[in-house]
Amino acid sequence: MKMGFFLLVLGFTSVHATSFSQQKVNLDVKNETLLHVLDILQEQSGYTFLFSSEDVKDVKGISLQVQGEGLFDVLKKCLVGTGLVFEINEHLVVLRREDVKNSMQQRKYIRIVGNVTDLRKQPMPGVTIMVKGLTVGTATDMNGKYTLSLPEMKNLILVYSFVGMESQEVKYTGQDTINIVLKEAVSEMDEVTVVSTGYSNVNRRDMVGAYTTVKVDDIMMAAYPTIDQMLQGQVPGMIVRSTSARAGTSPKIQIRGTSTLLGNQDPIWVVDGIIQDDPISMNASTDMTQDMKDILGNQISWLNPNDIETITVLKDASATAIYGSRASNGVIVVTTKKGKIDRLSINYSGNFAISPRPRYSQFKLMNSQERIQFSEEAYEAGLYYQEEPLQQIYTYEGLLNMYQRGEVSPQDFVYHRNRLESVNTDWLDLLTRTTLNHSHNVSVSGASEKLNYTVSVGYNKNDGQEKGNGAERLTGRASLGINLRENIKVNLAINGAIGTTKSFAGVNPLDYALSTSRAIPAFNEDGSYAFYRIPFTYNYNSEAEAIGIGYNVLNELENTGSKVKNGLVSMNLNFSWKFLDWLEYQFTGGYSYNSTNGNSYRGERSTAVARTYRGYDYGSVEPTNPWFKAALLPFGGELFTSASTTTSYNIQNKLLFSKQFNENHRLNAMIAMEIRSTTSNNDENIRWGYVKDRGNKFVSPTNPSKFESLGNKNLTGFGIFDQLYNNRTAVSEQTNNFLCNSGRFL
């Protein structure tokens, strides 16, 4: 017989038939089913209704309207003509067919009491006791005690369960009292109550200080390619601030505020017990190198989020007791995944994210008609410009200046003015795009009593909304764990990653689109680029400063850019030997090799090179022109390259002590020796005369003996030519060694 229940948990308090009849309910139904009516009565009364679904499924057409009437009377009215009767036992209402009255009256109710404790005989509140095969049961109170009342049934089995404990099943054989002792479930306890500090795993209740542990599966977001971006808003006290919306950039993380104003403010990242090295800093003295610095990545840019099991954030000063003063900015401990015992898992996960490009309808910005109208109103109001507008047909102010000076006829003025008013350039459409970002991950994992293995490969492609910006990353990981004996374990892991990020060199497309007038055309009427004049300073040609320099953002993006390629290989070895239940030796060794190669360039056709080294637009001056002799770099642009490598190793020897005394006291201690060394090599070089579209060739700058300044500044000796001819190179090598012997109470 199939039984139906509305409530999952039976109450503890006895309720007699008298109180049942005094229970007041309201009912207003018309042609309803008995099942729906019982649902309403149960919700209002708090009683549990027990019945056979076969008995009530065909009972329909119940119409009744009562207000503040006793539950006993209402239920009798609902059952008139149905062939059903009911009886009450404490908080349980049992419905049955009238023709089985005799058999049901002979049926007994049983009452079971007891208490639940753990192995240390401590009461366990909140333990769930359920009838196997049914959804009815109860839970223990604050003292671990419980009471369960239900009809007598054959083969009654009670299931006792609690998070982190092994479930137990007990068959009812007529006993009135059942006391249970629950044991810890080791596999679940490791997951739920053990926290990794990087150096050791500590029981959650033994942890001191402020910390937060999150599972990566709970924070995984397809829109974010790296784990540091996924942590935004997930950890109390942690601020994850995006430095740029571009693909390949890393956010800045602060844990509980700023600990220093001038020094490094980044937290320490620890992956499987190995501290990750900071990336090599770059000299970002110009816009060109600053854009490349932003896409270098951080300590864990190589890490595939799908390979991570948990993340623990150590927030306060207690972290410095483990990692020293470097931990004043906080510590983020990453634990990677391992295979599940007695299971072979082959998993594929793919994520796709579409980000629509921004549109002007999302911003309160003037269109071209409003911009021209505003300029005309400003002029009619007699407002003055801070500087005289450059004469040109690509801006209203420049066109008006030409008209006032008689450079254009009234007809031409009106023609060009109307074109500026109607051009309504959509810079957002020209410079941004709708992106489709995707990531893929394939993993194979498994484990047995002796062996644990995991192999994974991941690919991520993240295109930025700004055209020309994008990042790709390919990662791989293999780990193997061997149980040599019950108390001796070895784990080996190998990680690899390569990535490429493309960005800009001194150009900010999105900022340009939101700050540039839409009355400026991007193209001429013949489809060629429209170069509007902008003010600039060139100390060696004051004549050129008077007419400005031509600028078109599309041309600038075509002739400038930056790219960074990263590669990493790392290996970790962990060995543990548990001499006694309370004494364990651990060895951790790690080696990593990280290479970064980047370049940033500005071509000879770019405005950036023209305004800095030439003083005139590309191709606008012949070699016989005096302006040509006043150019530092008549041909070619500039190229910045950076090649860096970081090699590091880490060796740890630890002796861990964890012992419990008198069931209520426990002591955790660690004696450790650590050796860590990091060697960084960096080679930065700037070369002038770079011509990318001629096979990456280099052209010599102007001969100093033939240089003739037309400005208010003259060269003294070789001057800037000393750099232009000899280039600028910076080579550095740095080695940091660290040795620590410590004993700590955890």
NORVENTA-V402226 format. One record per residue. N is the residue number from 1. RES is the residue in three letters. SS is DSSP state (H for helix, E for strand, C for the rest). PHI is phi as a letter, one per 40 degrees, with the letter a starting at -180 (none if undefined). PSI is psi as a letter, one per 40 degrees, with the letter a starting at -180 (* if undefined). Layout:
# NORVENTA-V402226
N;RES;SS;PHI;PSI + N;RES;SS;PHI;PSI
This chain:
# NORVENTA-V402226
1;MET;C;none;h + 2;LYS;C;c;h + 3;MET;E;b;i + 4;GLY;E;b;h + 5;PHE;C;b;i + 6;PHE;C;c;d + 7;LEU;C;b;i + 8;LEU;C;c;d + 9;VAL;E;b;h + 10;LEU;C;c;i + 11;GLY;C;c;i + 12;PHE;C;c;d + 13;THR;C;c;h + 14;SER;C;c;h + 15;VAL;C;b;h + 16;HIS;C;c;i + 17;ALA;H;c;d + 18;THR;H;c;d + 19;SER;H;c;d + 20;PHE;H;c;d + 21;SER;H;c;d + 22;GLN;H;c;e + 23;GLN;C;c;h + 24;LYS;E;c;h + 25;VAL;E;b;i + 26;ASN;E;b;h + 27;LEU;E;a;h + 28;ASP;E;a;g + 29;VAL;E;b;i + 30;LYS;E;a;h + 31;ASN;E;f;f + 32;GLU;E;c;i + 33;THR;C;c;i + 34;LEU;H;c;d + 35;LEU;H;c;d + 36;HIS;H;c;d + 37;VAL;H;c;d + 38;LEU;H;c;d + 39;ASP;H;c;d + 40;ILE;H;c;d + 41;LEU;H;c;d + 42;GLN;H;c;d + 43;GLU;H;c;d + 44;GLN;H;c;d + 45;SER;H;c;d + 46;GLY;C;g;e + 47;TYR;C;c;i + 48;THR;E;c;h + 49;PHE;E;b;h + 50;LEU;E;b;h + 51;PHE;E;a;i + 52;SER;E;c;h + 53;SER;H;c;d + 54;GLU;H;c;d + 55;ASP;H;c;d + 56;VAL;H;b;e + 57;LYS;C;c;d + 58;ASP;C;b;e + 59;VAL;C;c;h + 60;LYS;C;b;i + 61;GLY;C;g;f + 62;ILE;E;c;h + 63;SER;E;b;h + 64;LEU;E;a;h + 65;GLN;E;b;h + 66;VAL;E;b;i + 67;GLN;E;b;h + 68;GLY;E;g;f + 69;GLU;E;c;i + 70;GLY;E;c;i + 71;LEU;H;c;d + 72;PHE;H;d;d + 73;ASP;H;c;d + 74;VAL;H;c;d + 75;LEU;H;c;d + 76;LYS;H;c;d + 77;LYS;H;c;d + 78;CYS;H;c;d + 79;LEU;C;c;e + 80;VAL;C;c;h + 81;GLY;C;g;e + 82;THR;C;c;e + 83;GLY;C;g;e + 84;LEU;E;b;i + 85;VAL;E;b;i + 86;PHE;E;b;i + 87;GLU;E;a;i + 88;ILE;E;b;h + 89;ASN;E;b;h + 90;GLU;C;f;b + 91;HIS;C;c;e + 92;LEU;E;b;h + 93;VAL;E;b;h + 94;VAL;E;b;h + 95;LEU;E;c;h + 96;ARG;E;a;i + 97;ARG;E;c;i + 98;GLU;H;c;d + 99;ASP;H;c;e + 100;VAL;H;b;f + 101;LYS;H;c;d + 102;ASN;H;c;d + 103;SER;H;c;d + 104;MET;H;c;d + 105;GLN;H;c;d + 106;GLN;C;c;e + 107;ARG;C;c;h + 108;LYS;C;c;i + 109;TYR;E;b;i + 110;ILE;E;b;i + 111;ARG;E;b;h + 112;ILE;E;b;h + 113;VAL;E;b;i + 114;GLY;E;i;a + 115;ASN;E;a;i + 116;VAL;E;b;h + 117;THR;E;b;i + 118;ASP;C;c;a + 119;LEU;C;c;d + 120;ARG;C;c;e + 121;LYS;C;g;f + 122;GLN;C;c;h + 123;PRO;E;c;i + 124;MET;C;b;h + 125;PRO;C;c;i + 126;GLY;C;g;e + 127;VAL;C;c;h + 128;THR;E;c;h + 129;ILE;E;b;h + 130;MET;E;b;i + 131;VAL;E;c;h + 132;LYS;C;c;h + 133;GLY;C;g;e + 134;LEU;C;b;i + 135;THR;C;b;f + 136;VAL;C;b;i + 137;GLY;E;i;a + 138;THR;E;a;a + 139;ALA;E;a;i + 140;THR;C;c;i + 141;ASP;C;c;a + 142;MET;C;c;d + 143;ASN;C;c;e + 144;GLY;C;g;e + 145;LYS;E;c;i + 146;TYR;E;a;i + 147;THR;E;b;h + 148;LEU;E;b;h + 149;SER;E;b;h + 150;LEU;E;a;i + 151;PRO;E;c;i + 152;GLU;C;c;h + 153;MET;C;a;i + 154;LYS;C;c;i + 155;ASN;C;f;f + 156;LEU;C;c;h + 157;ILE;E;b;h + 158;LEU;E;b;h + 159;VAL;E;b;h + 160;TYR;E;b;h + 161;SER;E;a;i + 162;PHE;C;a;i + 163;VAL;C;c;h + 164;GLY;C;g;e + 165;MET;E;b;i + 166;GLU;C;c;h + 167;SER;C;c;i + 168;GLN;E;b;i + 169;GLU;E;b;h + 170;VAL;E;b;h + 171;LYS;E;c;h + 172;TYR;C;c;h + 173;THR;C;b;f + 174;GLY;C;h;e + 175;GLN;C;c;i + 176;ASP;C;c;d + 177;THR;E;b;h + 178;ILE;C;b;h + 179;ASN;C;b;h + 180;ILE;E;b;i + 181;VAL;E;b;h + 182;LEU;C;c;i + 183;LYS;C;b;i + 184;GLU;E;c;h + 185;ALA;C;c;h + 186;VAL;H;d;d + 187;SER;H;c;d + 188;GLU;H;c;d + 189;MET;H;c;d + 190;ASP;H;d;d + 191;GLU;H;c;d + 192;VAL;H;c;d + 193;THR;H;b;e + 194;VAL;E;b;h + 195;VAL;E;b;h + 196;SER;E;c;h + 197;THR;C;c;e + 198;GLY;C;g;d + 199;TYR;C;c;d + 200;SER;C;a;i + 201;ASN;E;b;h + 202;VAL;E;b;h + 203;ASN;E;d;h + 204;ARG;H;d;d + 205;ARG;H;c;e + 206;ASP;H;c;e + 207;MET;C;c;i + 208;VAL;C;b;i + 209;GLY;C;g;i + 210;ALA;C;c;h + 211;TYR;E;a;i + 212;THR;E;b;h + 213;THR;E;b;h + 214;VAL;E;b;i + 215;LYS;E;c;h + 216;VAL;H;c;d + 217;ASP;H;c;d + 218;ASP;H;c;e + 219;ILE;H;b;e + 220;MET;C;c;h + 221;MET;C;b;h + 222;ALA;C;c;d + 223;ALA;C;c;e + 224;TYR;C;b;h + 225;PRO;C;c;e + 226;THR;C;b;i + 227;ILE;H;c;d + 228;ASP;H;c;d + 229;GLN;H;c;d + 230;MET;H;c;d + 231;LEU;C;c;e + 232;GLN;C;c;h + 233;GLY;C;g;e + 234;GLN;C;b;d + 235;VAL;C;b;h + 236;PRO;C;d;h + 237;GLY;C;g;e + 238;MET;E;b;h + 239;ILE;E;b;h + 240;VAL;E;b;h + 241;ARG;E;b;h + 242;SER;C;c;h + 243;THR;C;c;d + 244;SER;C;a;i + 245;ALA;C;c;e + 246;ARG;C;c;i + 247;ALA;C;c;i + 248;GLY;C;g;e + 249;THR;C;c;i + 250;SER;C;b;h + 251;PRO;C;c;i + 252;LYS;E;c;h + 253;ILE;E;b;h + 254;GLN;E;b;h + 255;ILE;E;b;h + 256;ARG;C;f;f + 257;GLY;C;g;a + 258;THR;C;b;h + 259;SER;C;c;e + 260;THR;C;a;i + 261;LEU;C;c;d + 262;LEU;C;b;d + 263;GLY;C;c;a + 264;ASN;C;c;h + 265;GLN;C;b;e + 266;ASP;C;c;i + 267;PRO;C;c;i + 268;ILE;E;c;h + 269;TRP;E;b;h + 270;VAL;E;b;h + 271;VAL;E;b;h + 272;ASP;C;f;f + 273;GLY;C;g;e + 274;ILE;E;b;h + 275;ILE;E;c;h + 276;GLN;C;c;h + 277;ASP;C;c;i + 278;ASP;C;c;i + 279;PRO;C;c;i + 280;ILE;C;c;h + 281;SER;C;c;i + 282;MET;C;b;i + 283;ASN;C;c;h + 284;ALA;C;b;g + 285;SER;C;c;e + 286;THR;C;b;i + 287;ASP;H;c;d + 288;MET;H;c;d + 289;THR;H;c;d + 290;GLN;H;c;d + 291;ASP;H;c;d + 292;MET;H;c;d + 293;LYS;H;c;d + 294;ASP;C;c;d + 295;ILE;C;b;e + 296;LEU;C;c;d + 297;GLY;C;g;a + 298;ASN;C;b;a + 299;GLN;C;c;d + 300;ILE;C;b;f + 301;SER;C;c;d + 302;TRP;C;c;e + 303;LEU;C;c;h + 304;ASN;C;c;h + 305;PRO;H;d;d + 306;ASN;H;c;e + 307;ASP;H;c;e + 308;ILE;E;c;h + 309;GLU;E;c;d + 310;THR;E;b;i + 311;ILE;E;b;h + 312;THR;E;b;h + 313;VAL;E;b;h + 314;LEU;E;c;h + 315;LYS;C;b;d + 316;ASP;C;b;a + 317;ALA;H;c;e + 318;SER;H;c;d + 319;ALA;H;c;d + 320;THR;H;c;d + 321;ALA;H;c;d + 322;ILE;H;c;d + 323;TYR;H;b;e + 324;GLY;H;g;a + 325;SER;H;c;d + 326;ARG;H;c;d + 327;ALA;H;c;e + 328;SER;H;c;d + 329;ASN;H;c;e + 330;GLY;C;g;i + 331;VAL;E;b;h + 332;ILE;E;b;h + 333;VAL;E;b;h + 334;VAL;E;b;h + 335;THR;E;b;h + 336;THR;E;c;i + 337;LYS;C;c;i + 338;LYS;C;b;i + 339;GLY;C;c;i + 340;LYS;C;c;h + 341;ILE;E;c;i + 342;ASP;C;f;f + 343;ARG;E;a;h + 344;LEU;E;b;h + 345;SER;E;b;h + 346;ILE;E;b;h + 347;ASN;E;b;i + 348;TYR;E;b;h + 349;SER;E;b;h + 350;GLY;E;b;h + 351;ASN;E;b;h + 352;PHE;E;b;h + 353;ALA;E;b;h + 354;ILE;E;b;h + 355;SER;E;b;h + 356;PRO;C;c;i + 357;ARG;C;c;i + 358;PRO;C;c;i + 359;ARG;C;b;i + 360;TYR;H;c;d + 361;SER;H;c;e + 362;GLN;H;c;e + 363;PHE;C;b;i + 364;LYS;C;c;g + 365;LEU;C;b;i + 366;MET;C;c;i + 367;ASN;C;c;a + 368;SER;H;c;d + 369;GLN;H;c;d + 370;GLU;H;c;d + 371;ARG;H;c;d + 372;ILE;H;c;d + 373;GLN;H;c;d + 374;PHE;H;c;d + 375;SER;H;c;d + 376;GLU;H;c;d + 377;GLU;H;c;d + 378;ALA;H;c;d + 379;TYR;H;c;d + 380;GLU;H;c;d + 381;ALA;C;c;e + 382;GLY;C;g;f + 383;LEU;C;c;i + 384;TYR;C;b;i + 385;TYR;C;c;i + 386;GLN;C;c;d + 387;GLU;C;b;i + 388;GLU;C;c;h + 389;PRO;C;c;i + 390;LEU;C;c;h + 391;GLN;C;c;h + 392;GLN;C;a;i + 393;ILE;C;c;e + 394;TYR;C;c;e + 395;THR;C;b;i + 396;TYR;H;c;d + 397;GLU;H;c;d + 398;GLY;H;c;d + 399;LEU;H;c;d + 400;LEU;H;c;d + 401;ASN;H;c;d + 402;MET;H;c;d + 403;TYR;H;c;d + 404;GLN;H;c;d + 405;ARG;C;c;e + 406;GLY;C;g;e + 407;GLU;C;c;d + 408;VAL;C;b;i + 409;SER;C;c;i + 410;PRO;H;d;d + 411;GLN;H;c;d + 412;ASP;H;c;d + 413;PHE;H;c;d + 414;VAL;H;c;d + 415;TYR;H;c;d + 416;HIS;H;c;d + 417;ARG;H;c;d + 418;ASN;H;c;d + 419;ARG;H;c;d + 420;LEU;H;c;d + 421;GLU;H;c;d + 422;SER;H;b;e + 423;VAL;H;c;d + 424;ASN;C;f;f + 425;THR;C;d;h + 426;ASP;C;c;g + 427;TRP;H;c;d + 428;LEU;H;c;d + 429;ASP;H;c;d + 430;LEU;H;c;d + 431;LEU;H;b;e + 432;THR;E;b;i + 433;ARG;C;a;i + 434;THR;C;c;h + 435;THR;E;b;i + 436;LEU;E;b;h + 437;ASN;E;b;i + 438;HIS;E;a;i + 439;SER;E;a;i + 440;HIS;E;b;i + 441;ASN;E;a;h + 442;VAL;E;b;h + 443;SER;E;b;i + 444;VAL;E;b;h + 445;SER;E;a;i + 446;GLY;E;a;i + 447;ALA;E;a;i + 448;SER;C;b;a + 449;GLU;C;c;d + 450;LYS;C;b;d + 451;LEU;E;b;i + 452;ASN;E;a;h + 453;TYR;E;a;i + 454;THR;E;a;h + 455;VAL;E;b;h + 456;SER;E;a;i + 457;VAL;E;b;h + 458;GLY;E;b;i + 459;TYR;E;b;h + 460;ASN;E;b;h + 461;LYS;E;b;h + 462;ASN;E;b;h + 463;ASP;E;c;h + 464;GLY;C;c;i + 465;GLN;C;c;d + 466;GLU;E;c;h + 467;LYS;C;c;h + 468;GLY;C;h;e + 469;ASN;C;b;h + 470;GLY;E;a;i + 471;ALA;E;a;i + 472;GLU;E;b;i + 473;ARG;E;a;h + 474;LEU;E;b;h + 475;THR;E;b;i + 476;GLY;E;a;i + 477;ARG;E;a;h + 478;ALA;E;b;h + 479;SER;E;b;i + 480;LEU;E;b;h + 481;GLY;E;b;h + 482;ILE;E;b;h + 483;ASN;E;c;g + 484;LEU;E;c;d + 485;ARG;E;a;i + 486;GLU;C;c;d + 487;ASN;C;b;e + 488;ILE;E;b;h + 489;LYS;E;b;i + 490;VAL;E;b;h + 491;ASN;E;b;h + 492;LEU;E;b;h + 493;ALA;E;b;h + 494;ILE;E;b;h + 495;ASN;E;b;i + 496;GLY;E;a;i + 497;ALA;E;a;i + 498;ILE;E;b;i + 499;GLY;E;a;i + 500;THR;E;b;h + 501;THR;E;b;h + 502;LYS;E;b;h + 503;SER;E;a;a + 504;PHE;C;b;i + 505;ALA;C;b;g + 506;GLY;C;g;e + 507;VAL;C;b;h + 508;ASN;C;b;g + 509;PRO;H;d;d + 510;LEU;H;c;d + 511;ASP;H;c;d + 512;TYR;H;c;d + 513;ALA;H;c;d + 514;LEU;H;c;e + 515;SER;H;b;e + 516;THR;C;b;h + 517;SER;C;c;h + 518;ARG;C;c;e + 519;ALA;C;c;e + 520;ILE;C;c;h + 521;PRO;C;c;i + 522;ALA;C;c;d + 523;PHE;E;b;i + 524;ASN;C;c;i + 525;GLU;C;c;d + 526;ASP;C;c;e + 527;GLY;C;g;e + 528;SER;C;c;i + 529;TYR;E;c;h + 530;ALA;C;c;h + 531;PHE;C;c;h + 532;TYR;E;c;i + 533;ARG;E;c;h + 534;ILE;E;b;i + 535;PRO;C;c;i + 536;PHE;C;a;i + 537;THR;C;b;h + 538;TYR;C;b;h + 539;ASN;C;c;e + 540;TYR;C;b;e + 541;ASN;E;a;g + 542;SER;H;c;d + 543;GLU;H;c;d + 544;ALA;H;c;d + 545;GLU;H;c;d + 546;ALA;H;c;d + 547;ILE;H;b;e + 548;GLY;C;g;a + 549;ILE;E;b;i + 550;GLY;E;c;i + 551;TYR;E;a;h + 552;ASN;C;a;h + 553;VAL;H;c;d + 554;LEU;H;c;d + 555;ASN;H;c;d + 556;GLU;H;c;d + 557;LEU;H;c;d + 558;GLU;H;c;d + 559;ASN;C;b;e + 560;THR;E;a;i + 561;GLY;E;i;i + 562;SER;E;a;i + 563;LYS;E;a;i + 564;VAL;E;b;h + 565;LYS;E;b;h + 566;ASN;E;b;i + 567;GLY;E;a;i + 568;LEU;E;a;h + 569;VAL;E;b;h + 570;SER;E;a;i + 571;MET;E;b;h + 572;ASN;E;b;h + 573;LEU;E;b;h + 574;ASN;E;b;h + 575;PHE;E;b;h + 576;SER;E;b;i + 577;TRP;E;b;h + 578;LYS;E;c;g + 579;PHE;E;c;d + 580;LEU;E;b;i + 581;ASP;C;c;d + 582;TRP;C;b;e + 583;LEU;E;b;h + 584;GLU;E;a;h + 585;TYR;E;b;h + 586;GLN;E;b;h + 587;PHE;E;b;h + 588;THR;E;b;h + 589;GLY;E;b;h + 590;GLY;E;a;i + 591;TYR;E;b;h + 592;SER;E;a;i + 593;TYR;E;b;h + 594;ASN;E;b;h + 595;SER;E;b;i + 596;THR;E;b;h + 597;ASN;E;b;h + 598;GLY;E;b;i + 599;ASN;E;a;i + 600;SER;E;b;h + 601;TYR;E;b;i + 602;ARG;E;b;h + 603;GLY;C;c;i + 604;GLU;C;c;d + 605;ARG;C;c;e + 606;SER;C;c;i + 607;THR;H;c;d + 608;ALA;H;d;d + 609;VAL;H;c;d + 610;ALA;H;c;d + 611;ARG;H;c;d + 612;THR;H;c;d + 613;TYR;H;b;e + 614;ARG;H;b;d + 615;GLY;C;g;e + 616;TYR;C;a;i + 617;ASP;C;c;i + 618;TYR;C;d;h + 619;GLY;C;g;e + 620;SER;C;c;e + 621;VAL;C;b;h + 622;GLU;C;c;i + 623;PRO;C;c;d + 624;THR;C;c;e + 625;ASN;C;c;h + 626;PRO;H;d;d + 627;TRP;H;c;d + 628;PHE;H;c;d + 629;LYS;H;c;e + 630;ALA;C;c;e + 631;ALA;C;c;h + 632;LEU;C;c;d + 633;LEU;C;b;g + 634;PRO;C;c;d + 635;PHE;C;b;i + 636;GLY;C;g;i + 637;GLY;E;b;a + 638;GLU;E;b;i + 639;LEU;E;b;h + 640;PHE;E;b;h + 641;THR;E;b;i + 642;SER;E;a;h + 643;ALA;E;b;h + 644;SER;E;b;i + 645;THR;E;b;i + 646;THR;E;b;h + 647;THR;E;b;h + 648;SER;E;a;i + 649;TYR;E;b;i + 650;ASN;E;a;h + 651;ILE;E;b;h + 652;GLN;E;b;h + 653;ASN;E;b;h + 654;LYS;E;b;i + 655;LEU;E;b;h + 656;LEU;E;b;h + 657;PHE;E;b;h + 658;SER;E;a;h + 659;LYS;E;b;i + 660;GLN;E;b;h + 661;PHE;E;b;h + 662;ASN;C;f;f + 663;GLU;C;g;e + 664;ASN;C;b;e + 665;HIS;E;b;h + 666;ARG;E;a;h + 667;LEU;E;b;h + 668;ASN;E;b;h + 669;ALA;E;a;i + 670;MET;E;a;h + 671;ILE;E;b;h + 672;ALA;E;a;i + 673;MET;E;b;h + 674;GLU;E;b;h + 675;ILE;E;b;h + 676;ARG;E;b;h + 677;SER;E;b;h + 678;THR;E;b;h + 679;THR;E;b;h + 680;SER;E;b;h + 681;ASN;E;b;h + 682;ASN;E;b;h + 683;ASP;E;b;h + 684;GLU;E;b;h + 685;ASN;E;a;h + 686;ILE;E;b;h + 687;ARG;E;b;i + 688;TRP;E;b;i + 689;GLY;E;g;e + 690;TYR;E;c;h + 691;VAL;E;b;g + 692;LYS;H;c;d + 693;ASP;H;c;e + 694;ARG;H;b;f + 695;GLY;C;g;f + 696;ASN;C;f;f + 697;LYS;E;c;i + 698;PHE;E;b;h + 699;VAL;C;b;h + 700;SER;C;c;i + 701;PRO;C;c;i + 702;THR;C;c;h + 703;ASN;C;c;h + 704;PRO;H;d;d + 705;SER;H;c;e + 706;LYS;H;b;e + 707;PHE;C;c;h + 708;GLU;C;b;h + 709;SER;C;c;h + 710;LEU;E;b;e + 711;GLY;C;b;a + 712;ASN;C;c;e + 713;LYS;C;b;h + 714;ASN;C;b;i + 715;LEU;C;c;i + 716;THR;C;b;h + 717;GLY;C;g;b + 718;PHE;C;c;d + 719;GLY;C;f;b + 720;ILE;C;c;e + 721;PHE;H;c;d + 722;ASP;H;c;d + 723;GLN;H;c;d + 724;LEU;H;c;d + 725;TYR;H;c;d + 726;ASN;H;c;e + 727;ASN;C;g;i + 728;ARG;E;b;h + 729;THR;E;b;h + 730;ALA;E;b;h + 731;VAL;E;b;h + 732;SER;E;b;i + 733;GLU;E;b;h + 734;GLN;E;b;h + 735;THR;E;b;h + 736;ASN;E;b;h + 737;ASN;E;b;i + 738;PHE;E;b;h + 739;LEU;E;b;h + 740;CYS;E;b;h + 741;ASN;E;b;h + 742;SER;E;a;i + 743;GLY;E;b;h + 744;ARG;E;b;i + 745;PHE;E;c;h + 746;LEU;C;b;*
